[in-house]
Amino acid sequence: MKKKSILITSISVLVCISVLVISLSILNAATPEENDRTYPTSMSKEEMISKATNMSKKDVKALIFKQVDEHFDVLKSKLGFSTKEQAYGYFLGMATRESTLNAGLETGSQSAHAYGPLQTAETAYANADPSYMPETDVPELYQYDFLPKNFYDAGISVHMGLRKLLHFSNEAFKKYSGVEAMRHTTVAFNTGWIDGSSESWLKDYSDEIAALAGWYIYNGHLYDNEFTWTSDSKVDRTNPWKWYTTAPQVTSNPSSTAIVTPSATSTSTSTSTGVAVNYAVDNDWGTGAVITIKLTNNSTSTINNWTLTWDFPGTQIINNMWNAKYSQSGTTVTVTNGTWNGTIAPKSSSEFGFSITYTGKNDKPTNFTIK
Protein backbone atom coordinates (compact mmCIF):
# COMPACT_ATOMS: atom_id res chain seq x y z
CA MET A 1 0.00 0.00 0.00
CA LYS A 2 2.86 2.36 0.86
CA LYS A 3 4.62 1.62 -2.45
CA LYS A 4 1.39 2.29 -4.35
CA SER A 5 1.01 5.63 -2.54
CA ILE A 6 4.58 6.62 -3.39
CA LEU A 7 3.99 5.65 -7.05
CA ILE A 8 0.81 7.74 -7.26
CA THR A 9 2.59 10.69 -5.64
CA SER A 10 5.49 10.41 -8.11
CA ILE A 11 3.09 10.31 -11.06
CA SER A 12 1.27 13.36 -9.71
CA VAL A 13 4.54 15.27 -9.42
CA LEU A 14 5.51 14.33 -12.98
CA VAL A 15 2.10 15.44 -14.28
CA CYS A 16 2.43 18.80 -12.47
CA ILE A 17 5.92 19.33 -13.88
CA SER A 18 4.69 18.47 -17.38
CA VAL A 19 1.79 20.92 -17.08
CA LEU A 20 4.18 23.62 -15.83
CA VAL A 21 6.59 23.06 -18.72
CA ILE A 22 3.75 23.17 -21.26
CA SER A 23 2.34 26.32 -19.67
CA LEU A 24 5.72 28.07 -19.77
CA SER A 25 6.27 27.04 -23.38
CA ILE A 26 2.92 28.54 -24.33
CA LEU A 27 3.70 31.80 -22.52
CA ASN A 28 7.07 32.11 -24.25
CA ALA A 29 6.53 30.16 -27.46
CA ALA A 30 9.05 32.16 -29.46
CA THR A 31 12.72 31.26 -29.35
CA PRO A 32 15.65 33.65 -28.89
CA GLU A 33 17.15 34.83 -32.16
CA GLU A 34 20.93 34.84 -32.42
CA ASN A 35 20.81 38.13 -34.31
CA ASP A 36 18.87 39.90 -31.54
CA ARG A 37 22.14 40.22 -29.65
CA THR A 38 24.49 43.04 -30.64
CA TYR A 39 27.40 42.25 -28.32
CA PRO A 40 28.98 38.97 -27.12
CA THR A 41 27.71 37.73 -23.76
CA SER A 42 31.26 37.96 -22.38
CA MET A 43 31.33 41.75 -22.81
CA SER A 44 31.10 43.77 -19.61
CA LYS A 45 28.13 45.99 -18.83
CA GLU A 46 30.37 49.07 -18.92
CA GLU A 47 31.75 48.22 -22.35
CA MET A 48 28.28 47.54 -23.76
CA ILE A 49 27.04 50.92 -22.51
CA SER A 50 30.10 52.67 -23.93
CA LYS A 51 29.75 51.06 -27.35
CA ALA A 52 26.01 51.73 -27.49
CA THR A 53 26.46 55.36 -26.42
CA ASN A 54 29.00 55.90 -29.21
CA MET A 55 26.80 54.46 -31.97
CA SER A 56 26.02 56.94 -34.76
CA LYS A 57 22.40 57.97 -35.26
CA LYS A 58 22.45 56.09 -38.56
CA ASP A 59 23.58 52.92 -36.81
CA VAL A 60 20.91 53.29 -34.13
CA LYS A 61 18.33 53.59 -36.91
CA ALA A 62 19.66 50.40 -38.53
CA LEU A 63 19.49 48.64 -35.14
CA ILE A 64 15.79 49.53 -34.85
CA PHE A 65 15.03 48.66 -38.49
CA LYS A 66 16.60 45.25 -38.01
CA GLN A 67 14.07 44.38 -35.31
CA VAL A 68 11.18 45.90 -37.28
CA ASP A 69 12.14 43.81 -40.32
CA GLU A 70 12.34 40.64 -38.22
CA HIS A 71 8.92 41.14 -36.62
CA PHE A 72 7.07 43.18 -39.22
CA ASP A 73 4.30 40.63 -39.73
CA VAL A 74 3.36 40.87 -36.05
CA LEU A 75 3.72 44.67 -35.99
CA LYS A 76 1.56 44.96 -39.09
CA SER A 77 -1.13 42.70 -37.65
CA LYS A 78 -1.29 44.21 -34.17
CA LEU A 79 -0.46 47.88 -34.77
CA GLY A 80 -2.04 48.38 -38.17
CA PHE A 81 1.02 49.44 -40.16
CA SER A 82 0.62 48.98 -43.91
CA THR A 83 4.29 49.54 -44.81
CA LYS A 84 7.62 49.03 -43.11
CA GLU A 85 8.29 52.71 -43.64
CA GLN A 86 5.43 53.58 -41.28
CA ALA A 87 6.88 51.25 -38.64
CA TYR A 88 10.39 52.65 -39.15
CA GLY A 89 9.12 56.19 -38.68
CA TYR A 90 7.04 55.34 -35.63
CA PHE A 91 9.86 53.65 -33.74
CA LEU A 92 12.29 56.43 -34.70
CA GLY A 93 9.75 58.86 -33.28
CA MET A 94 9.62 56.84 -30.08
CA ALA A 95 13.42 56.55 -29.86
CA THR A 96 13.70 60.31 -30.42
CA ARG A 97 11.15 61.12 -27.71
CA GLU A 98 12.71 58.68 -25.26
CA SER A 99 16.46 59.02 -25.82
CA THR A 100 17.19 61.27 -28.84
CA LEU A 101 18.47 58.08 -30.51
CA ASN A 102 20.99 57.31 -27.75
CA ALA A 103 21.35 53.52 -27.63
CA GLY A 104 23.33 53.62 -24.35
CA LEU A 105 21.04 55.80 -22.25
CA GLU A 106 20.14 54.40 -18.80
CA THR A 107 17.56 56.09 -16.58
CA GLY A 108 15.39 55.51 -13.49
CA SER A 109 15.25 52.76 -10.91
CA GLN A 110 13.08 49.73 -10.08
CA SER A 111 9.99 49.65 -12.35
CA ALA A 112 11.15 52.89 -14.02
CA HIS A 113 14.65 51.52 -14.65
CA ALA A 114 15.04 51.74 -18.43
CA TYR A 115 17.77 51.41 -21.04
CA GLY A 116 18.42 51.77 -24.75
CA PRO A 117 17.09 53.91 -27.58
CA LEU A 118 13.46 53.03 -26.79
CA GLN A 119 14.06 53.20 -23.02
CA THR A 120 12.77 49.69 -22.41
CA ALA A 121 11.96 49.23 -18.73
CA GLU A 122 13.11 46.21 -16.75
CA THR A 123 9.42 45.35 -16.29
CA ALA A 124 9.48 44.03 -19.87
CA TYR A 125 11.85 41.19 -18.97
CA ALA A 126 11.19 37.76 -17.59
CA ASN A 127 12.25 36.90 -14.04
CA ALA A 128 12.56 40.50 -12.93
CA ASP A 129 10.96 41.74 -9.69
CA PRO A 130 8.01 39.39 -8.96
CA SER A 131 5.91 42.36 -7.89
CA TYR A 132 5.83 43.62 -11.51
CA MET A 133 2.77 42.82 -13.57
CA PRO A 134 3.70 39.93 -15.92
CA GLU A 135 3.91 40.61 -19.64
CA THR A 136 3.40 37.08 -20.90
CA ASP A 137 0.83 37.76 -23.62
CA VAL A 138 3.20 38.26 -26.57
CA PRO A 139 4.22 34.71 -27.54
CA GLU A 140 5.37 35.87 -30.98
CA LEU A 141 8.48 37.54 -29.51
CA TYR A 142 10.88 35.86 -27.13
CA GLN A 143 10.97 37.30 -23.60
CA TYR A 144 14.56 37.55 -22.39
CA ASP A 145 15.49 37.15 -18.73
CA PHE A 146 16.36 40.25 -16.72
CA LEU A 147 20.13 39.79 -16.71
CA PRO A 148 22.88 42.36 -17.40
CA LYS A 149 23.97 40.52 -20.57
CA ASN A 150 20.43 41.02 -21.92
CA PHE A 151 19.33 44.32 -20.39
CA TYR A 152 22.44 46.21 -21.56
CA ASP A 153 22.61 44.67 -25.01
CA ALA A 154 21.43 47.32 -27.48
CA GLY A 155 19.75 44.88 -29.87
CA ILE A 156 17.91 42.94 -27.18
CA SER A 157 16.81 46.23 -25.63
CA VAL A 158 15.09 47.19 -28.90
CA HIS A 159 13.60 43.71 -29.25
CA MET A 160 12.14 43.93 -25.76
CA GLY A 161 10.87 47.45 -26.44
CA LEU A 162 8.86 46.16 -29.40
CA ARG A 163 7.59 43.31 -27.27
CA LYS A 164 6.52 45.64 -24.46
CA LEU A 165 4.63 47.86 -26.89
CA LEU A 166 2.83 44.84 -28.34
CA HIS A 167 1.84 43.83 -24.80
CA PHE A 168 0.00 47.15 -24.39
CA SER A 169 -1.46 46.98 -27.89
CA ASN A 170 -3.24 43.77 -26.91
CA GLU A 171 -5.21 45.79 -24.36
CA ALA A 172 -5.59 49.06 -26.27
CA PHE A 173 -6.89 47.58 -29.53
CA LYS A 174 -9.63 45.71 -27.65
CA LYS A 175 -11.02 49.01 -26.37
CA TYR A 176 -10.07 51.50 -29.10
CA SER A 177 -9.39 51.48 -32.83
CA GLY A 178 -7.21 53.31 -35.33
CA VAL A 179 -5.36 56.40 -34.11
CA GLU A 180 -6.94 56.28 -30.63
CA ALA A 181 -5.72 52.71 -30.16
CA MET A 182 -2.21 53.80 -31.17
CA ARG A 183 -2.32 56.83 -28.86
CA HIS A 184 -3.27 54.69 -25.86
CA THR A 185 -0.82 51.92 -26.78
CA THR A 186 1.96 54.48 -27.04
CA VAL A 187 1.24 56.29 -23.78
CA ALA A 188 1.06 52.96 -21.93
CA PHE A 189 4.68 52.32 -22.88
CA ASN A 190 5.49 55.34 -20.72
CA THR A 191 2.94 55.02 -17.91
CA GLY A 192 2.24 51.29 -17.75
CA TRP A 193 -1.50 51.76 -18.34
CA ILE A 194 -3.54 52.29 -21.50
CA ASP A 195 -5.98 54.51 -19.58
CA GLY A 196 -5.64 57.15 -16.89
CA SER A 197 -3.49 59.66 -18.77
CA SER A 198 -4.84 63.16 -19.34
CA GLU A 199 -5.50 64.43 -22.85
CA SER A 200 -2.64 66.84 -22.29
CA TRP A 201 -0.20 63.99 -21.65
CA LEU A 202 -1.53 62.03 -24.63
CA LYS A 203 -0.67 65.05 -26.77
CA ASP A 204 2.72 65.66 -25.14
CA TYR A 205 3.77 62.02 -25.38
CA SER A 206 1.83 59.97 -27.95
CA ASP A 207 1.09 62.76 -30.44
CA GLU A 208 4.63 64.09 -30.09
CA ILE A 209 6.04 60.68 -31.01
CA ALA A 210 3.72 60.58 -34.04
CA ALA A 211 4.81 64.07 -35.11
CA LEU A 212 8.49 63.12 -34.77
CA ALA A 213 7.76 60.01 -36.87
CA GLY A 214 6.27 62.23 -39.56
CA TRP A 215 9.41 64.36 -39.60
CA TYR A 216 11.54 61.31 -40.45
CA ILE A 217 9.09 59.98 -43.03
CA TYR A 218 8.19 63.18 -44.90
CA ASN A 219 11.63 64.80 -44.84
CA GLY A 220 13.53 61.80 -46.17
CA HIS A 221 15.52 61.15 -42.98
CA LEU A 222 14.71 57.50 -42.29
CA TYR A 223 18.05 56.15 -43.47
CA ASP A 224 20.61 58.92 -42.96
CA ASN A 225 22.43 60.31 -39.92
CA GLU A 226 19.97 63.18 -39.37
CA PHE A 227 17.70 63.37 -36.34
CA THR A 228 15.30 65.69 -34.59
CA TRP A 229 14.25 66.17 -30.97
CA THR A 230 11.28 66.87 -28.74
CA SER A 231 10.09 70.50 -29.07
CA ASP A 232 12.03 71.00 -32.33
CA SER A 233 10.18 73.86 -34.05
CA LYS A 234 10.83 72.32 -37.48
CA VAL A 235 8.54 69.37 -36.66
CA ASP A 236 5.01 69.76 -38.05
CA ARG A 237 2.52 68.94 -35.29
CA THR A 238 -0.69 70.01 -37.06
CA ASN A 239 -1.73 66.47 -38.05
CA PRO A 240 0.70 64.15 -36.21
CA TRP A 241 -0.87 60.82 -37.24
CA LYS A 242 -1.33 61.64 -40.93
CA TRP A 243 1.36 59.13 -41.93
CA TYR A 244 -0.58 56.41 -40.06
CA THR A 245 -3.99 57.10 -41.60
CA THR A 246 -2.92 57.79 -45.20
CA ALA A 247 -0.28 56.36 -47.53
CA PRO A 248 2.89 58.22 -46.50
CA GLN A 249 4.74 60.53 -48.82
CA VAL A 250 8.49 60.89 -48.50
CA THR A 251 11.10 63.17 -49.95
CA SER A 252 14.62 62.26 -50.94
CA ASN A 253 15.48 65.74 -49.68
CA PRO A 254 13.34 68.47 -48.07
CA SER A 255 12.85 70.34 -51.36
CA SER A 256 11.34 67.58 -53.53
CA THR A 257 8.27 65.41 -53.03
CA ALA A 258 7.43 61.96 -54.32
CA ILE A 259 4.89 59.24 -53.57
CA VAL A 260 6.05 56.03 -51.96
CA THR A 261 5.07 52.87 -53.79
CA PRO A 262 3.40 50.87 -51.00
CA SER A 263 3.39 47.46 -52.65
CA ALA A 264 6.66 45.64 -53.11
CA THR A 265 7.79 44.24 -56.43
CA SER A 266 10.32 41.46 -56.46
CA THR A 267 12.31 39.15 -58.67
CA SER A 268 13.81 35.80 -57.73
CA THR A 269 17.02 34.35 -59.11
CA SER A 270 18.69 31.02 -58.36
CA THR A 271 22.47 30.83 -58.12
CA SER A 272 24.66 27.90 -59.11
CA THR A 273 25.12 27.04 -55.41
CA GLY A 274 21.42 26.34 -54.89
CA VAL A 275 20.65 29.64 -53.17
CA ALA A 276 17.54 31.56 -54.25
CA VAL A 277 17.97 35.35 -54.21
CA ASN A 278 14.75 37.34 -53.86
CA TYR A 279 15.25 41.05 -54.63
CA ALA A 280 12.20 43.02 -53.43
CA VAL A 281 11.62 46.76 -53.90
CA ASP A 282 9.73 47.72 -50.74
CA ASN A 283 9.34 51.42 -51.57
CA ASP A 284 10.32 53.51 -54.60
CA TRP A 285 9.86 57.27 -54.83
CA GLY A 286 11.41 57.99 -58.22
CA THR A 287 14.88 59.06 -57.09
CA GLY A 288 15.48 56.47 -54.39
CA ALA A 289 14.20 53.18 -53.04
CA VAL A 290 14.32 50.71 -50.15
CA ILE A 291 15.27 47.15 -51.04
CA THR A 292 15.09 43.85 -49.16
CA ILE A 293 17.10 40.83 -50.32
CA LYS A 294 16.18 37.38 -49.02
CA LEU A 295 18.61 34.49 -49.44
CA THR A 296 17.05 31.02 -49.24
CA ASN A 297 19.30 27.98 -49.05
CA ASN A 298 17.70 25.31 -51.25
CA SER A 299 20.75 23.06 -51.13
CA THR A 300 21.40 20.23 -48.70
CA SER A 301 24.50 21.84 -47.18
CA THR A 302 24.77 24.59 -44.57
CA ILE A 303 26.20 27.89 -45.84
CA ASN A 304 28.73 29.61 -43.61
CA ASN A 305 30.02 33.18 -44.02
CA TRP A 306 28.44 34.04 -47.37
CA THR A 307 29.41 36.74 -49.85
CA LEU A 308 26.86 37.97 -52.42
CA THR A 309 27.80 40.02 -55.48
CA TRP A 310 25.81 41.62 -58.28
CA ASP A 311 25.93 44.43 -60.83
CA PHE A 312 23.33 47.18 -60.89
CA PRO A 313 21.98 47.70 -64.43
CA GLY A 314 21.66 51.48 -63.94
CA THR A 315 22.89 54.37 -61.81
CA GLN A 316 21.89 52.92 -58.43
CA ILE A 317 24.12 53.84 -55.49
CA ILE A 318 23.71 52.28 -52.05
CA ASN A 319 23.76 54.84 -49.24
CA ASN A 320 22.90 52.63 -46.25
CA MET A 321 22.62 48.92 -45.46
CA TRP A 322 21.40 46.99 -42.42
CA ASN A 323 21.90 43.34 -41.37
CA ALA A 324 24.96 43.03 -43.65
CA LYS A 325 28.12 44.84 -44.75
CA TYR A 326 28.79 46.10 -48.28
CA SER A 327 31.19 47.75 -50.67
CA GLN A 328 30.37 49.24 -54.06
CA SER A 329 32.73 49.90 -56.94
CA GLY A 330 30.94 51.46 -59.89
CA THR A 331 27.94 49.25 -60.55
CA THR A 332 29.42 46.20 -58.78
CA VAL A 333 28.21 45.49 -55.25
CA THR A 334 29.75 43.03 -52.79
CA VAL A 335 27.82 42.13 -49.63
CA THR A 336 29.05 40.00 -46.73
CA ASN A 337 27.07 38.67 -43.81
CA GLY A 338 27.00 40.22 -40.37
CA THR A 339 28.37 38.38 -37.34
CA TRP A 340 24.87 37.15 -36.49
CA ASN A 341 23.56 35.88 -39.87
CA GLY A 342 26.48 34.16 -41.54
CA THR A 343 25.02 30.67 -41.22
CA ILE A 344 22.10 29.59 -43.43
CA ALA A 345 20.95 26.04 -42.82
CA PRO A 346 19.25 24.04 -45.60
CA LYS A 347 15.69 25.30 -46.28
CA SER A 348 16.40 28.39 -44.12
CA SER A 349 16.67 32.05 -45.10
CA SER A 350 18.54 35.22 -44.25
CA GLU A 351 17.52 38.80 -45.06
CA PHE A 352 19.20 42.18 -45.28
CA GLY A 353 18.03 45.55 -46.50
CA PHE A 354 19.40 48.77 -47.94
CA SER A 355 18.45 52.10 -49.41
CA ILE A 356 19.58 53.49 -52.75
CA THR A 357 19.49 56.66 -54.79
CA TYR A 358 19.34 56.68 -58.58
CA THR A 359 18.49 58.68 -61.70
CA GLY A 360 16.48 57.37 -64.63
CA LYS A 361 15.25 53.78 -64.29
CA ASN A 362 15.49 51.54 -61.23
CA ASP A 363 15.79 48.20 -63.01
CA LYS A 364 16.53 45.18 -60.85
CA PRO A 365 19.83 43.26 -61.08
CA THR A 366 19.69 39.60 -62.11
CA ASN A 367 23.32 38.41 -62.13
CA PHE A 368 23.69 37.38 -58.49
CA THR A 369 26.64 35.26 -57.38
CA ILE A 370 27.06 33.81 -53.89
CA LYS A 371 30.02 32.03 -52.41
C-alpha positions as CSV (number, residue, x, y, z in Angstrom):
1,M,0.0,0.0,0.0
2,K,2.9,2.4,0.9
3,K,4.6,1.6,-2.4
4,K,1.4,2.3,-4.4
5,S,1.0,5.6,-2.5
6,I,4.6,6.6,-3.4
7,L,4.0,5.7,-7.0
8,I,0.8,7.7,-7.3
9,T,2.6,10.7,-5.6
10,S,5.5,10.4,-8.1
11,I,3.1,10.3,-11.1
12,S,1.3,13.4,-9.7
13,V,4.5,15.3,-9.4
14,L,5.5,14.3,-13.0
15,V,2.1,15.4,-14.3
16,C,2.4,18.8,-12.5
17,I,5.9,19.3,-13.9
18,S,4.7,18.5,-17.4
19,V,1.8,20.9,-17.1
20,L,4.2,23.6,-15.8
21,V,6.6,23.1,-18.7
22,I,3.8,23.2,-21.3
23,S,2.3,26.3,-19.7
24,L,5.7,28.1,-19.8
25,S,6.3,27.0,-23.4
26,I,2.9,28.5,-24.3
27,L,3.7,31.8,-22.5
28,N,7.1,32.1,-24.3
29,A,6.5,30.2,-27.5
30,A,9.0,32.2,-29.5
31,T,12.7,31.3,-29.3
32,P,15.6,33.7,-28.9
33,E,17.2,34.8,-32.2
34,E,20.9,34.8,-32.4
35,N,20.8,38.1,-34.3
36,D,18.9,39.9,-31.5
37,R,22.1,40.2,-29.6
38,T,24.5,43.0,-30.6
39,Y,27.4,42.2,-28.3
40,P,29.0,39.0,-27.1
41,T,27.7,37.7,-23.8
42,S,31.3,38.0,-22.4
43,M,31.3,41.8,-22.8
44,S,31.1,43.8,-19.6
45,K,28.1,46.0,-18.8
46,E,30.4,49.1,-18.9
47,E,31.7,48.2,-22.4
48,M,28.3,47.5,-23.8
49,I,27.0,50.9,-22.5
50,S,30.1,52.7,-23.9
51,K,29.7,51.1,-27.4
52,A,26.0,51.7,-27.5
53,T,26.5,55.4,-26.4
54,N,29.0,55.9,-29.2
55,M,26.8,54.5,-32.0
56,S,26.0,56.9,-34.8
57,K,22.4,58.0,-35.3
58,K,22.5,56.1,-38.6
59,D,23.6,52.9,-36.8
60,V,20.9,53.3,-34.1
61,K,18.3,53.6,-36.9
62,A,19.7,50.4,-38.5
63,L,19.5,48.6,-35.1
64,I,15.8,49.5,-34.9
65,F,15.0,48.7,-38.5
66,K,16.6,45.2,-38.0
67,Q,14.1,44.4,-35.3
68,V,11.2,45.9,-37.3
69,D,12.1,43.8,-40.3
70,E,12.3,40.6,-38.2
71,H,8.9,41.1,-36.6
72,F,7.1,43.2,-39.2
73,D,4.3,40.6,-39.7
74,V,3.4,40.9,-36.0
75,L,3.7,44.7,-36.0
76,K,1.6,45.0,-39.1
77,S,-1.1,42.7,-37.7
78,K,-1.3,44.2,-34.2
79,L,-0.5,47.9,-34.8
80,G,-2.0,48.4,-38.2
81,F,1.0,49.4,-40.2
82,S,0.6,49.0,-43.9
83,T,4.3,49.5,-44.8
84,K,7.6,49.0,-43.1
85,E,8.3,52.7,-43.6
86,Q,5.4,53.6,-41.3
87,A,6.9,51.2,-38.6
88,Y,10.4,52.6,-39.2
89,G,9.1,56.2,-38.7
90,Y,7.0,55.3,-35.6
91,F,9.9,53.7,-33.7
92,L,12.3,56.4,-34.7
93,G,9.8,58.9,-33.3
94,M,9.6,56.8,-30.1
95,A,13.4,56.6,-29.9
96,T,13.7,60.3,-30.4
97,R,11.2,61.1,-27.7
98,E,12.7,58.7,-25.3
99,S,16.5,59.0,-25.8
100,T,17.2,61.3,-28.8
101,L,18.5,58.1,-30.5
102,N,21.0,57.3,-27.8
103,A,21.3,53.5,-27.6
104,G,23.3,53.6,-24.4
105,L,21.0,55.8,-22.2
106,E,20.1,54.4,-18.8
107,T,17.6,56.1,-16.6
108,G,15.4,55.5,-13.5
109,S,15.2,52.8,-10.9
110,Q,13.1,49.7,-10.1
111,S,10.0,49.6,-12.3
112,A,11.2,52.9,-14.0
113,H,14.6,51.5,-14.7
114,A,15.0,51.7,-18.4
115,Y,17.8,51.4,-21.0
116,G,18.4,51.8,-24.8
117,P,17.1,53.9,-27.6
118,L,13.5,53.0,-26.8
119,Q,14.1,53.2,-23.0
120,T,12.8,49.7,-22.4
121,A,12.0,49.2,-18.7
122,E,13.1,46.2,-16.7
123,T,9.4,45.3,-16.3
124,A,9.5,44.0,-19.9
125,Y,11.9,41.2,-19.0
126,A,11.2,37.8,-17.6
127,N,12.2,36.9,-14.0
128,A,12.6,40.5,-12.9
129,D,11.0,41.7,-9.7
130,P,8.0,39.4,-9.0
131,S,5.9,42.4,-7.9
132,Y,5.8,43.6,-11.5
133,M,2.8,42.8,-13.6
134,P,3.7,39.9,-15.9
135,E,3.9,40.6,-19.6
136,T,3.4,37.1,-20.9
137,D,0.8,37.8,-23.6
138,V,3.2,38.3,-26.6
139,P,4.2,34.7,-27.5
140,E,5.4,35.9,-31.0
141,L,8.5,37.5,-29.5
142,Y,10.9,35.9,-27.1
143,Q,11.0,37.3,-23.6
144,Y,14.6,37.5,-22.4
145,D,15.5,37.2,-18.7
146,F,16.4,40.2,-16.7
147,L,20.1,39.8,-16.7
148,P,22.9,42.4,-17.4
149,K,24.0,40.5,-20.6
150,N,20.4,41.0,-21.9
151,F,19.3,44.3,-20.4
152,Y,22.4,46.2,-21.6
153,D,22.6,44.7,-25.0
154,A,21.4,47.3,-27.5
155,G,19.8,44.9,-29.9
156,I,17.9,42.9,-27.2
157,S,16.8,46.2,-25.6
158,V,15.1,47.2,-28.9
159,H,13.6,43.7,-29.3
160,M,12.1,43.9,-25.8
161,G,10.9,47.4,-26.4
162,L,8.9,46.2,-29.4
163,R,7.6,43.3,-27.3
164,K,6.5,45.6,-24.5
165,L,4.6,47.9,-26.9
166,L,2.8,44.8,-28.3
167,H,1.8,43.8,-24.8
168,F,0.0,47.1,-24.4
169,S,-1.5,47.0,-27.9
170,N,-3.2,43.8,-26.9
171,E,-5.2,45.8,-24.4
172,A,-5.6,49.1,-26.3
173,F,-6.9,47.6,-29.5
174,K,-9.6,45.7,-27.6
175,K,-11.0,49.0,-26.4
176,Y,-10.1,51.5,-29.1
177,S,-9.4,51.5,-32.8
178,G,-7.2,53.3,-35.3
179,V,-5.4,56.4,-34.1
180,E,-6.9,56.3,-30.6
181,A,-5.7,52.7,-30.2
182,M,-2.2,53.8,-31.2
183,R,-2.3,56.8,-28.9
184,H,-3.3,54.7,-25.9
185,T,-0.8,51.9,-26.8
186,T,2.0,54.5,-27.0
187,V,1.2,56.3,-23.8
188,A,1.1,53.0,-21.9
189,F,4.7,52.3,-22.9
190,N,5.5,55.3,-20.7
191,T,2.9,55.0,-17.9
192,G,2.2,51.3,-17.8
193,W,-1.5,51.8,-18.3
194,I,-3.5,52.3,-21.5
195,D,-6.0,54.5,-19.6
196,G,-5.6,57.1,-16.9
197,S,-3.5,59.7,-18.8
198,S,-4.8,63.2,-19.3
199,E,-5.5,64.4,-22.9
200,S,-2.6,66.8,-22.3
201,W,-0.2,64.0,-21.7
202,L,-1.5,62.0,-24.6
203,K,-0.7,65.1,-26.8
204,D,2.7,65.7,-25.1
205,Y,3.8,62.0,-25.4
206,S,1.8,60.0,-27.9
207,D,1.1,62.8,-30.4
208,E,4.6,64.1,-30.1
209,I,6.0,60.7,-31.0
210,A,3.7,60.6,-34.0
211,A,4.8,64.1,-35.1
212,L,8.5,63.1,-34.8
213,A,7.8,60.0,-36.9
214,G,6.3,62.2,-39.6
215,W,9.4,64.4,-39.6
216,Y,11.5,61.3,-40.4
217,I,9.1,60.0,-43.0
218,Y,8.2,63.2,-44.9
219,N,11.6,64.8,-44.8
220,G,13.5,61.8,-46.2
221,H,15.5,61.1,-43.0
222,L,14.7,57.5,-42.3
223,Y,18.0,56.2,-43.5
224,D,20.6,58.9,-43.0
225,N,22.4,60.3,-39.9
226,E,20.0,63.2,-39.4
227,F,17.7,63.4,-36.3
228,T,15.3,65.7,-34.6
229,W,14.3,66.2,-31.0
230,T,11.3,66.9,-28.7
231,S,10.1,70.5,-29.1
232,D,12.0,71.0,-32.3
233,S,10.2,73.9,-34.1
234,K,10.8,72.3,-37.5
235,V,8.5,69.4,-36.7
236,D,5.0,69.8,-38.0
237,R,2.5,68.9,-35.3
238,T,-0.7,70.0,-37.1
239,N,-1.7,66.5,-38.0
240,P,0.7,64.1,-36.2
241,W,-0.9,60.8,-37.2
242,K,-1.3,61.6,-40.9
243,W,1.4,59.1,-41.9
244,Y,-0.6,56.4,-40.1
245,T,-4.0,57.1,-41.6
246,T,-2.9,57.8,-45.2
247,A,-0.3,56.4,-47.5
248,P,2.9,58.2,-46.5
249,Q,4.7,60.5,-48.8
250,V,8.5,60.9,-48.5
251,T,11.1,63.2,-49.9
252,S,14.6,62.3,-50.9
253,N,15.5,65.7,-49.7
254,P,13.3,68.5,-48.1
255,S,12.8,70.3,-51.4
256,S,11.3,67.6,-53.5
257,T,8.3,65.4,-53.0
258,A,7.4,62.0,-54.3
259,I,4.9,59.2,-53.6
260,V,6.1,56.0,-52.0
261,T,5.1,52.9,-53.8
262,P,3.4,50.9,-51.0
263,S,3.4,47.5,-52.7
264,A,6.7,45.6,-53.1
265,T,7.8,44.2,-56.4
266,S,10.3,41.5,-56.5
267,T,12.3,39.2,-58.7
268,S,13.8,35.8,-57.7
269,T,17.0,34.4,-59.1
270,S,18.7,31.0,-58.4
271,T,22.5,30.8,-58.1
272,S,24.7,27.9,-59.1
273,T,25.1,27.0,-55.4
274,G,21.4,26.3,-54.9
275,V,20.6,29.6,-53.2
276,A,17.5,31.6,-54.2
277,V,18.0,35.3,-54.2
278,N,14.7,37.3,-53.9
279,Y,15.2,41.0,-54.6
280,A,12.2,43.0,-53.4
281,V,11.6,46.8,-53.9
282,D,9.7,47.7,-50.7
283,N,9.3,51.4,-51.6
284,D,10.3,53.5,-54.6
285,W,9.9,57.3,-54.8
286,G,11.4,58.0,-58.2
287,T,14.9,59.1,-57.1
288,G,15.5,56.5,-54.4
289,A,14.2,53.2,-53.0
290,V,14.3,50.7,-50.2
291,I,15.3,47.1,-51.0
292,T,15.1,43.8,-49.2
293,I,17.1,40.8,-50.3
294,K,16.2,37.4,-49.0
295,L,18.6,34.5,-49.4
296,T,17.1,31.0,-49.2
297,N,19.3,28.0,-49.0
298,N,17.7,25.3,-51.3
299,S,20.7,23.1,-51.1
300,T,21.4,20.2,-48.7
301,S,24.5,21.8,-47.2
302,T,24.8,24.6,-44.6
303,I,26.2,27.9,-45.8
304,N,28.7,29.6,-43.6
305,N,30.0,33.2,-44.0
306,W,28.4,34.0,-47.4
307,T,29.4,36.7,-49.8
308,L,26.9,38.0,-52.4
309,T,27.8,40.0,-55.5
310,W,25.8,41.6,-58.3
311,D,25.9,44.4,-60.8
312,F,23.3,47.2,-60.9
313,P,22.0,47.7,-64.4
314,G,21.7,51.5,-63.9
315,T,22.9,54.4,-61.8
316,Q,21.9,52.9,-58.4
317,I,24.1,53.8,-55.5
318,I,23.7,52.3,-52.0
319,N,23.8,54.8,-49.2
320,N,22.9,52.6,-46.3
321,M,22.6,48.9,-45.5
322,W,21.4,47.0,-42.4
323,N,21.9,43.3,-41.4
324,A,25.0,43.0,-43.6
325,K,28.1,44.8,-44.8
326,Y,28.8,46.1,-48.3
327,S,31.2,47.8,-50.7
328,Q,30.4,49.2,-54.1
329,S,32.7,49.9,-56.9
330,G,30.9,51.5,-59.9
331,T,27.9,49.2,-60.5
332,T,29.4,46.2,-58.8
333,V,28.2,45.5,-55.2
334,T,29.7,43.0,-52.8
335,V,27.8,42.1,-49.6
336,T,29.1,40.0,-46.7
337,N,27.1,38.7,-43.8
338,G,27.0,40.2,-40.4
339,T,28.4,38.4,-37.3
340,W,24.9,37.2,-36.5
341,N,23.6,35.9,-39.9
342,G,26.5,34.2,-41.5
343,T,25.0,30.7,-41.2
344,I,22.1,29.6,-43.4
345,A,20.9,26.0,-42.8
346,P,19.2,24.0,-45.6
347,K,15.7,25.3,-46.3
348,S,16.4,28.4,-44.1
349,S,16.7,32.1,-45.1
350,S,18.5,35.2,-44.2
351,E,17.5,38.8,-45.1
352,F,19.2,42.2,-45.3
353,G,18.0,45.5,-46.5
354,F,19.4,48.8,-47.9
355,S,18.4,52.1,-49.4
356,I,19.6,53.5,-52.8
357,T,19.5,56.7,-54.8
358,Y,19.3,56.7,-58.6
359,T,18.5,58.7,-61.7
360,G,16.5,57.4,-64.6
361,K,15.2,53.8,-64.3
362,N,15.5,51.5,-61.2
363,D,15.8,48.2,-63.0
364,K,16.5,45.2,-60.9
365,P,19.8,43.3,-61.1
366,T,19.7,39.6,-62.1
367,N,23.3,38.4,-62.1
368,F,23.7,37.4,-58.5
369,T,26.6,35.3,-57.4
370,I,27.1,33.8,-53.9
371,K,30.0,32.0,-52.4
